[in-house]
Amino acid sequence: DGVAAGALYLAGQESDIRLTQATICEPLDVHITTARQWFQEIEEHIVE
């Protein structure tokens, strides 16, 4: 669930859809810190 939350947050930023981490994390029952960690991990591996 943490990976999904991080990926959703990153996808929102990449497409200029402003989603807060709290909005993503609440229905997934994921802590914001977990989503933030996965977001950073995924972001490091993206090649533009």
C-alpha distance matrix in Angstrom:
0.0 3.8 5.4 5.1 6.2 8.6 9.8 10.5 12.3 14.2 15.1 16.4 18.5 19.9 21.0 22.3 20.2 19.9 16.6 16.1 13.0 13.7 13.9 10.4 8.9 11.1 10.3 6.5 8.1 6.7 9.9 11.4 12.5 9.2 8.5 12.1 12.2 9.9 11.9 15.0 14.3 13.7 16.6 18.9 18.7 19.6 23.2 25.1
3.8 0.0 3.8 5.4 5.1 6.2 8.5 9.9 10.6 12.3 14.1 15.4 16.7 18.3 20.0 21.1 19.4 18.6 15.5 14.5 11.1 12.4 13.4 10.1 8.3 11.4 11.8 8.3 9.1 6.2 8.0 8.8 9.2 5.8 5.1 8.6 8.4 6.4 8.7 11.6 11.1 11.2 13.9 16.0 16.3 17.5 21.3 23.2
5.4 3.8 0.0 3.8 5.5 5.1 6.1 8.6 9.9 10.5 12.1 14.2 15.5 16.3 18.2 19.8 18.5 18.5 15.8 15.6 12.6 14.7 15.1 11.5 10.9 14.2 14.1 10.8 12.4 9.8 11.6 11.6 11.7 8.4 6.8 9.5 8.9 5.5 7.5 10.4 9.2 8.3 11.5 13.5 13.2 14.3 18.0 20.1
5.1 5.4 3.8 0.0 3.8 5.5 5.1 6.0 8.5 9.8 10.3 12.1 14.2 15.1 16.3 18.0 16.2 16.5 13.7 14.1 11.7 13.5 13.0 9.3 9.5 12.5 11.7 8.8 11.5 9.7 12.2 12.2 13.3 10.5 8.0 11.1 11.6 8.4 9.1 12.6 12.1 10.3 13.0 15.7 15.2 15.4 19.0 20.5
6.2 5.1 5.5 3.8 0.0 3.8 5.4 5.1 6.2 8.6 9.8 10.6 12.5 14.3 15.5 16.4 14.4 13.9 10.8 10.6 7.9 9.8 9.8 6.1 6.3 9.8 9.9 7.5 9.8 7.6 9.5 8.8 10.6 8.5 5.3 8.4 10.0 7.8 7.7 11.4 12.0 10.9 12.7 15.7 16.2 16.2 19.9 21.1
8.6 6.2 5.1 5.5 3.8 0.0 3.8 5.5 5.2 6.2 8.6 9.9 10.8 12.3 14.3 15.4 14.2 13.8 11.4 11.1 8.5 11.4 12.0 8.7 9.1 12.8 13.5 11.2 12.9 10.1 10.9 9.3 9.9 8.1 4.7 6.2 7.5 5.0 4.0 7.8 8.5 7.4 9.0 12.0 12.8 13.0 16.6 18.0
9.8 8.5 6.1 5.1 5.4 3.8 0.0 3.8 5.4 5.1 6.0 8.5 9.9 10.4 12.2 14.0 13.1 13.6 11.8 12.7 10.9 13.9 13.5 10.1 11.4 14.9 14.8 12.6 15.2 12.9 14.3 12.9 13.7 11.7 8.4 9.8 10.7 7.6 6.1 9.6 9.7 7.1 8.7 12.0 11.8 11.2 14.7 15.8
10.5 9.9 8.6 6.0 5.1 5.5 3.8 0.0 3.8 5.4 5.0 6.1 8.7 9.8 10.5 12.0 10.2 10.8 8.7 10.2 9.1 11.7 10.5 7.4 9.8 12.8 12.5 11.2 14.1 12.5 14.2 12.6 14.4 12.9 9.3 10.9 12.9 10.3 8.5 12.1 13.1 10.7 11.5 15.2 15.2 14.1 17.3 17.8
12.3 10.6 9.9 8.5 6.2 5.2 5.4 3.8 0.0 3.8 5.5 5.1 6.4 8.7 10.1 10.5 9.1 8.6 6.7 7.5 6.6 10.0 9.5 7.2 9.5 12.7 13.5 12.5 14.7 12.6 13.2 10.8 12.4 11.9 8.1 8.6 11.2 9.7 6.9 10.2 12.2 10.4 10.3 14.0 15.0 13.9 17.1 17.3
14.2 12.3 10.5 9.8 8.6 6.2 5.1 5.4 3.8 0.0 3.8 5.4 5.1 6.1 8.6 9.8 9.8 10.2 9.5 10.7 10.0 13.6 13.3 11.0 13.0 16.4 17.0 15.7 18.0 15.6 16.1 13.5 14.3 13.6 10.0 9.7 11.5 9.6 6.2 8.8 10.5 8.1 7.3 11.1 11.9 10.4 13.4 13.6
15.1 14.1 12.1 10.3 9.8 8.6 6.0 5.0 5.5 3.8 0.0 3.8 5.4 5.1 6.2 8.5 8.1 9.8 9.5 11.9 11.9 15.1 13.8 11.5 14.3 17.3 17.2 16.2 19.0 17.2 18.4 16.1 17.5 16.4 12.8 13.1 15.0 12.6 9.7 12.4 13.6 10.6 10.1 13.8 13.7 11.5 14.1 13.7
16.4 15.4 14.2 12.1 10.6 9.9 8.5 6.1 5.1 5.4 3.8 0.0 3.8 5.5 5.3 5.9 4.6 6.1 6.2 9.1 10.2 13.1 11.6 10.2 13.4 16.0 16.2 16.1 18.7 17.2 18.0 15.5 17.4 17.0 13.2 13.4 16.0 14.3 11.1 13.8 15.8 13.4 12.4 16.2 16.8 14.6 17.1 16.2
18.5 16.7 15.5 14.2 12.5 10.8 9.9 8.7 6.4 5.1 5.4 3.8 0.0 3.8 5.5 5.1 6.0 6.6 7.8 9.8 10.9 14.3 13.6 12.5 15.3 18.1 19.0 18.6 20.8 18.8 19.0 15.9 17.2 17.3 13.7 12.8 15.4 14.2 10.6 12.4 14.9 12.8 10.8 14.4 15.6 13.3 15.4 14.3
19.9 18.3 16.3 15.1 14.3 12.3 10.4 9.8 8.7 6.1 5.1 5.5 3.8 0.0 3.8 5.7 7.7 9.6 11.1 13.5 14.3 17.7 16.8 15.2 18.1 21.0 21.4 20.8 23.3 21.3 21.8 18.9 20.0 19.6 16.0 15.3 17.2 15.5 12.0 13.4 15.3 12.5 10.4 13.8 14.3 11.3 12.9 11.3
21.0 20.0 18.2 16.3 15.5 14.3 12.2 10.5 10.1 8.6 6.2 5.3 5.5 3.8 0.0 3.8 5.5 8.6 10.5 13.7 15.2 18.2 16.5 15.3 18.7 21.1 21.1 21.0 23.9 22.4 23.2 20.5 22.1 21.8 18.0 17.7 20.0 18.2 14.8 16.8 18.6 15.7 14.1 17.5 17.7 14.6 16.0 14.1
22.3 21.1 19.8 18.0 16.4 15.4 14.0 12.0 10.5 9.8 8.5 5.9 5.1 5.7 3.8 0.0 3.8 6.0 9.0 11.9 14.2 16.9 15.4 15.1 18.5 20.7 21.2 21.6 24.0 22.6 22.9 19.9 21.7 22.0 18.3 17.6 20.4 19.2 15.6 17.4 19.8 17.5 15.4 18.9 19.8 16.9 18.4 16.3
20.2 19.4 18.5 16.2 14.4 14.2 13.1 10.2 9.1 9.8 8.1 4.6 6.0 7.7 5.5 3.8 0.0 3.8 6.1 9.6 12.1 14.3 12.3 12.2 15.7 17.6 17.9 18.6 21.2 20.2 20.8 18.1 20.4 20.6 16.9 16.8 19.9 18.6 15.3 17.8 20.2 17.9 16.5 20.2 21.0 18.5 20.5 18.9
19.9 18.6 18.5 16.5 13.9 13.8 13.6 10.8 8.6 10.2 9.8 6.1 6.6 9.6 8.6 6.0 3.8 0.0 3.8 6.5 9.6 11.6 10.1 10.8 14.1 15.7 16.8 17.7 19.7 18.6 18.7 15.7 18.2 18.9 15.4 15.1 18.5 17.9 14.7 17.0 19.8 18.1 16.7 20.3 21.7 19.7 22.0 20.7
16.6 15.5 15.8 13.7 10.8 11.4 11.8 8.7 6.7 9.5 9.5 6.2 7.8 11.1 10.5 9.0 6.1 3.8 0.0 3.8 6.5 8.3 6.5 7.1 10.3 12.0 13.1 14.0 16.0 15.0 15.3 12.6 15.4 16.0 12.6 12.9 16.4 15.7 13.0 15.8 18.5 17.0 16.3 20.0 21.3 19.7 22.5 21.8
16.1 14.5 15.6 14.1 10.6 11.1 12.7 10.2 7.5 10.7 11.9 9.1 9.8 13.5 13.7 11.9 9.6 6.5 3.8 0.0 3.8 5.3 5.2 6.6 8.7 10.3 12.4 13.3 14.4 13.1 12.7 9.7 12.6 13.9 10.9 10.9 14.7 14.7 12.4 15.0 17.8 17.2 16.6 19.9 21.7 20.8 23.8 23.5
13.0 11.1 12.6 11.7 7.9 8.5 10.9 9.1 6.6 10.0 11.9 10.2 10.9 14.3 15.2 14.2 12.1 9.6 6.5 3.8 0.0 3.8 5.5 5.2 6.0 8.5 11.0 11.0 11.7 9.8 9.2 6.2 9.1 10.1 7.3 7.7 11.4 11.6 10.0 12.6 15.2 15.0 15.0 18.1 19.9 19.6 22.9 23.2
13.7 12.4 14.7 13.5 9.8 11.4 13.9 11.7 10.0 13.6 15.1 13.1 14.3 17.7 18.2 16.9 14.3 11.6 8.3 5.3 3.8 0.0 3.8 5.4 5.1 5.9 9.1 10.0 9.9 9.1 8.4 6.4 10.1 11.3 9.4 10.4 13.9 14.3 13.3 16.0 18.4 18.3 18.6 21.7 23.5 23.2 26.6 26.9
13.9 13.4 15.1 13.0 9.8 12.0 13.5 10.5 9.5 13.3 13.8 11.6 13.6 16.8 16.5 15.4 12.3 10.1 6.5 5.2 5.5 3.8 0.0 3.8 5.7 5.8 7.6 9.4 10.5 10.6 11.1 9.6 13.3 13.8 11.2 12.8 16.2 15.9 14.5 17.7 19.9 19.1 19.4 22.8 24.1 23.4 26.7 26.7
10.4 10.1 11.5 9.3 6.1 8.7 10.1 7.4 7.2 11.0 11.5 10.2 12.5 15.2 15.3 15.1 12.2 10.8 7.1 6.6 5.2 5.4 3.8 0.0 3.8 5.9 6.6 7.0 9.0 8.5 9.9 8.7 12.1 11.6 8.7 11.0 13.9 12.9 11.9 15.4 17.1 16.0 16.9 20.3 21.2 20.6 24.1 24.4
8.9 8.3 10.9 9.5 6.3 9.1 11.4 9.8 9.5 13.0 14.3 13.4 15.3 18.1 18.7 18.5 15.7 14.1 10.3 8.7 6.0 5.1 5.7 3.8 0.0 3.8 5.8 5.2 5.8 4.9 6.4 6.2 9.6 9.1 7.2 10.0 12.6 12.1 12.1 15.3 16.7 16.4 17.7 20.7 21.8 21.9 25.5 26.4
11.1 11.4 14.2 12.5 9.8 12.8 14.9 12.8 12.7 16.4 17.3 16.0 18.1 21.0 21.1 20.7 17.6 15.7 12.0 10.3 8.5 5.9 5.8 5.9 3.8 0.0 3.8 5.5 5.1 6.6 8.0 8.6 12.2 12.1 10.8 13.5 16.1 15.8 15.8 19.0 20.5 20.2 21.5 24.5 25.6 25.6 29.2 29.9
10.3 11.8 14.1 11.7 9.9 13.5 14.8 12.5 13.5 17.0 17.2 16.2 19.0 21.4 21.1 21.2 17.9 16.8 13.1 12.4 11.0 9.1 7.6 6.6 5.8 3.8 0.0 3.8 5.5 7.9 10.6 11.7 15.0 14.1 12.5 15.7 18.0 16.9 17.1 20.6 21.6 20.8 22.4 25.5 26.1 25.9 29.4 30.2
6.5 8.3 10.8 8.8 7.5 11.2 12.6 11.2 12.5 15.7 16.2 16.1 18.6 20.8 21.0 21.6 18.6 17.7 14.0 13.3 11.0 10.0 9.4 7.0 5.2 5.5 3.8 0.0 3.8 5.4 8.9 10.4 13.2 11.4 10.2 13.8 15.4 14.0 14.8 18.3 18.8 18.1 20.2 23.0 23.4 23.6 27.3 28.4
8.1 9.1 12.4 11.5 9.8 12.9 15.2 14.1 14.7 18.0 19.0 18.7 20.8 23.3 23.9 24.0 21.2 19.7 16.0 14.4 11.7 9.9 10.5 9.0 5.8 5.1 5.5 3.8 0.0 3.8 6.7 9.4 11.9 10.6 10.5 13.9 15.3 14.7 16.0 19.1 19.6 19.7 21.8 24.3 25.1 25.7 29.4 30.8
6.7 6.2 9.8 9.7 7.6 10.1 12.9 12.5 12.6 15.6 17.2 17.2 18.8 21.3 22.4 22.6 20.2 18.6 15.0 13.1 9.8 9.1 10.6 8.5 4.9 6.6 7.9 5.4 3.8 0.0 3.8 6.4 8.4 6.8 7.0 10.3 11.5 11.2 12.7 15.5 16.1 16.5 18.6 20.9 21.9 22.8 26.5 28.0
9.9 8.0 11.6 12.2 9.5 10.9 14.3 14.2 13.2 16.1 18.4 18.0 19.0 21.8 23.2 22.9 20.8 18.7 15.3 12.7 9.2 8.4 11.1 9.9 6.4 8.0 10.6 8.9 6.7 3.8 0.0 3.8 5.4 5.4 6.6 8.8 10.2 11.1 12.5 14.6 15.8 16.9 18.5 20.5 22.1 23.2 26.9 28.4
11.4 8.8 11.6 12.2 8.8 9.3 12.9 12.6 10.8 13.5 16.1 15.5 15.9 18.9 20.5 19.9 18.1 15.7 12.6 9.7 6.2 6.4 9.6 8.7 6.2 8.6 11.7 10.4 9.4 6.4 3.8 0.0 3.8 5.4 5.1 6.1 8.6 10.0 10.3 12.3 14.2 15.3 16.1 18.4 20.4 21.2 24.8 25.9
12.5 9.2 11.7 13.3 10.6 9.9 13.7 14.4 12.4 14.3 17.5 17.4 17.2 20.0 22.1 21.7 20.4 18.2 15.4 12.6 9.1 10.1 13.3 12.1 9.6 12.2 15.0 13.2 11.9 8.4 5.4 3.8 0.0 3.8 5.5 5.0 6.2 8.7 9.7 10.6 12.3 14.2 15.2 16.7 19.0 20.3 23.9 25.4
9.2 5.8 8.4 10.5 8.5 8.1 11.7 12.9 11.9 13.6 16.4 17.0 17.3 19.6 21.8 22.0 20.6 18.9 16.0 13.9 10.1 11.3 13.8 11.6 9.1 12.1 14.1 11.4 10.6 6.8 5.4 5.4 3.8 0.0 3.8 5.4 5.2 6.3 8.5 10.1 10.7 12.3 14.1 15.7 17.3 18.8 22.5 24.4
8.5 5.1 6.8 8.0 5.3 4.7 8.4 9.3 8.1 10.0 12.8 13.2 13.7 16.0 18.0 18.3 16.9 15.4 12.6 10.9 7.3 9.4 11.2 8.7 7.2 10.8 12.5 10.2 10.5 7.0 6.6 5.1 5.5 3.8 0.0 3.8 5.5 5.2 6.0 8.6 9.8 10.4 11.9 14.2 15.7 16.6 20.3 21.8
12.1 8.6 9.5 11.1 8.4 6.2 9.8 10.9 8.6 9.7 13.1 13.4 12.8 15.3 17.7 17.6 16.8 15.1 12.9 10.9 7.7 10.4 12.8 11.0 10.0 13.5 15.7 13.8 13.9 10.3 8.8 6.1 5.0 5.4 3.8 0.0 3.8 5.5 5.0 6.2 8.6 9.9 10.4 12.4 14.7 15.6 19.1 20.4
12.2 8.4 8.9 11.6 10.0 7.5 10.7 12.9 11.2 11.5 15.0 16.0 15.4 17.2 20.0 20.4 19.9 18.5 16.4 14.7 11.4 13.9 16.2 13.9 12.6 16.1 18.0 15.4 15.3 11.5 10.2 8.6 6.2 5.2 5.5 3.8 0.0 3.8 5.4 5.3 6.2 8.7 9.9 10.9 13.0 14.8 18.3 20.3
9.9 6.4 5.5 8.4 7.8 5.0 7.6 10.3 9.7 9.6 12.6 14.3 14.2 15.5 18.2 19.2 18.6 17.9 15.7 14.7 11.6 14.3 15.9 12.9 12.1 15.8 16.9 14.0 14.7 11.2 11.1 10.0 8.7 6.3 5.2 5.5 3.8 0.0 3.8 5.4 4.9 6.0 8.3 9.9 11.0 12.6 16.3 18.4
11.9 8.7 7.5 9.1 7.7 4.0 6.1 8.5 6.9 6.2 9.7 11.1 10.6 12.0 14.8 15.6 15.3 14.7 13.0 12.4 10.0 13.3 14.5 11.9 12.1 15.8 17.1 14.8 16.0 12.7 12.5 10.3 9.7 8.5 6.0 5.0 5.4 3.8 0.0 3.8 5.5 5.3 6.0 8.6 10.3 10.9 14.5 16.0
15.0 11.6 10.4 12.6 11.4 7.8 9.6 12.1 10.2 8.8 12.4 13.8 12.4 13.4 16.8 17.4 17.8 17.0 15.8 15.0 12.6 16.0 17.7 15.4 15.3 19.0 20.6 18.3 19.1 15.5 14.6 12.3 10.6 10.1 8.6 6.2 5.3 5.4 3.8 0.0 3.8 5.5 5.0 6.2 9.0 10.3 13.5 15.3
14.3 11.1 9.2 12.1 12.0 8.5 9.7 13.1 12.2 10.5 13.6 15.8 14.9 15.3 18.6 19.8 20.2 19.8 18.5 17.8 15.2 18.4 19.9 17.1 16.7 20.5 21.6 18.8 19.6 16.1 15.8 14.2 12.3 10.7 9.8 8.6 6.2 4.9 5.5 3.8 0.0 3.8 5.5 5.4 6.9 9.3 12.7 15.2
13.7 11.2 8.3 10.3 10.9 7.4 7.1 10.7 10.4 8.1 10.6 13.4 12.8 12.5 15.7 17.5 17.9 18.1 17.0 17.2 15.0 18.3 19.1 16.0 16.4 20.2 20.8 18.1 19.7 16.5 16.9 15.3 14.2 12.3 10.4 9.9 8.7 6.0 5.3 5.5 3.8 0.0 3.8 5.4 5.4 6.7 10.4 12.8
16.6 13.9 11.5 13.0 12.7 9.0 8.7 11.5 10.3 7.3 10.1 12.4 10.8 10.4 14.1 15.4 16.5 16.7 16.3 16.6 15.0 18.6 19.4 16.9 17.7 21.5 22.4 20.2 21.8 18.6 18.5 16.1 15.2 14.1 11.9 10.4 9.9 8.3 6.0 5.0 5.5 3.8 0.0 3.8 5.4 5.4 8.7 10.4
18.9 16.0 13.5 15.7 15.7 12.0 12.0 15.2 14.0 11.1 13.8 16.2 14.4 13.8 17.5 18.9 20.2 20.3 20.0 19.9 18.1 21.7 22.8 20.3 20.7 24.5 25.5 23.0 24.3 20.9 20.5 18.4 16.7 15.7 14.2 12.4 10.9 9.9 8.6 6.2 5.4 5.4 3.8 0.0 3.8 5.7 8.2 10.7
18.7 16.3 13.2 15.2 16.2 12.8 11.8 15.2 15.0 11.9 13.7 16.8 15.6 14.3 17.7 19.8 21.0 21.7 21.3 21.7 19.9 23.5 24.1 21.2 21.8 25.6 26.1 23.4 25.1 21.9 22.1 20.4 19.0 17.3 15.7 14.7 13.0 11.0 10.3 9.0 6.9 5.4 5.4 3.8 0.0 3.8 6.3 9.7
19.6 17.5 14.3 15.4 16.2 13.0 11.2 14.1 13.9 10.4 11.5 14.6 13.3 11.3 14.6 16.9 18.5 19.7 19.7 20.8 19.6 23.2 23.4 20.6 21.9 25.6 25.9 23.6 25.7 22.8 23.2 21.2 20.3 18.8 16.6 15.6 14.8 12.6 10.9 10.3 9.3 6.7 5.4 5.7 3.8 0.0 3.8 6.4
23.2 21.3 18.0 19.0 19.9 16.6 14.7 17.3 17.1 13.4 14.1 17.1 15.4 12.9 16.0 18.4 20.5 22.0 22.5 23.8 22.9 26.6 26.7 24.1 25.5 29.2 29.4 27.3 29.4 26.5 26.9 24.8 23.9 22.5 20.3 19.1 18.3 16.3 14.5 13.5 12.7 10.4 8.7 8.2 6.3 3.8 0.0 3.8
25.1 23.2 20.1 20.5 21.1 18.0 15.8 17.8 17.3 13.6 13.7 16.2 14.3 11.3 14.1 16.3 18.9 20.7 21.8 23.5 23.2 26.9 26.7 24.4 26.4 29.9 30.2 28.4 30.8 28.0 28.4 25.9 25.4 24.4 21.8 20.4 20.3 18.4 16.0 15.3 15.2 12.8 10.4 10.7 9.7 6.4 3.8 0.0
